């Protein structure tokens, strides 16, 4: 996907959420991390989660008994997006809440 200079748009996009949900998570010590190109704007974005903190907030059991955690992931790119609110440090506006399996 080519990088696009799109305006800020924080409307929910189910297709964006489905794409992000396919990303792989890696673990480094107690930190879980995922990264890739935002499906909307094409800029690099990432999300880190402290596993120790997550373990205290397990919300459900998956189909095979896996523990799941609700994690919000949003585009946090540093690309320019006209209309981005000043309180936002980055991103194009897209976000979704996923259920992250804990191993």
C-alpha positions in Angstrom: 0.0 0.0 0.0 1.3 3.4 -0.9 1.5 6.0 1.9 -1.4 8.4 1.6 -1.7 11.9 3.1 -5.2 11.4 4.4 -7.1 13.7 6.7 -7.8 12.7 10.3 -10.8 10.4 10.5 -11.7 8.6 13.8 -14.8 6.8 12.5 -14.9 3.0 13.3 -13.9 0.9 10.3 -14.6 -2.8 10.6 -12.4 -3.7 7.7 -9.5 -1.8 9.4 -10.1 -3.8 12.6 -10.2 -7.1 10.8 -6.9 -6.4 9.1 -5.2 -5.3 12.4 -6.6 -8.5 14.1 -4.5 -10.6 11.7 -1.2 -9.0 12.8 1.2 -11.3 14.7 2.3 -10.4 18.3 5.9 -11.0 19.5 7.0 -11.3 23.1 10.2 -9.8 24.5 10.4 -10.4 28.2 7.1 -9.1 29.7 6.3 -7.0 26.7 4.0 -8.0 23.8 4.4 -6.1 20.6 2.9 -5.8 17.2 3.7 -3.5 14.3 3.0 -2.9 10.6 1.7 -0.5 8.1 -1.7 1.1 8.9 -4.3 -0.3 6.6 -5.7 3.2 6.1 -2.8 5.5 5.7 0.1 3.2 5.0 2.4 4.7 7.7 4.2 2.6 10.3 2.3 2.0 13.5 2.9 -0.2 16.6 1.4 -1.3 19.9 3.2 -2.6 23.0 1.4 -4.2 26.0 3.0 -5.0 29.4 2.1 -8.7 29.9 2.2 -8.4 33.7 -0.4 -5.6 33.5 -2.5 -7.6 31.0 -2.6 -10.7 33.2 -4.5 -8.8 35.8 -7.2 -7.8 33.4 -8.2 -11.1 31.7 -11.7 -10.7 30.5 -12.7 -14.0 28.8 -11.8 -17.5 27.8 -11.3 -18.3 24.1 -12.7 -21.3 22.2 -9.8 -23.5 23.4 -9.7 -22.2 26.9 -7.1 -19.5 26.1 -7.2 -16.4 28.2 -8.1 -13.3 26.3 -7.4 -9.6 27.0 -9.2 -6.6 25.5 -6.5 -4.4 23.9 -7.2 -1.1 22.1 -4.9 -0.5 19.1 -4.8 2.7 17.2 -2.8 4.1 14.4 0.0 6.0 16.1 2.0 6.9 13.0 4.0 10.1 12.8 2.7 11.0 9.3 0.8 14.3 8.7 -2.9 14.0 8.9 -4.8 17.3 8.4 -7.4 17.9 11.1 -5.7 15.7 13.8 -6.7 17.1 17.2 -3.9 18.8 19.1 -4.3 16.4 22.0 -3.4 13.5 19.7 0.3 12.8 19.5 0.0 10.9 16.2 -2.0 8.7 14.0 -4.6 9.0 11.2 -7.6 8.4 13.6 -8.3 4.7 13.1 -8.6 2.5 16.2 -10.1 -0.8 17.3 -10.4 -3.0 20.3 -9.2 -6.5 19.9 -9.2 -9.7 22.0 -5.5 -10.6 22.5 -4.8 -14.2 23.4 -2.4 -14.6 26.3 -0.1 -17.6 26.2 
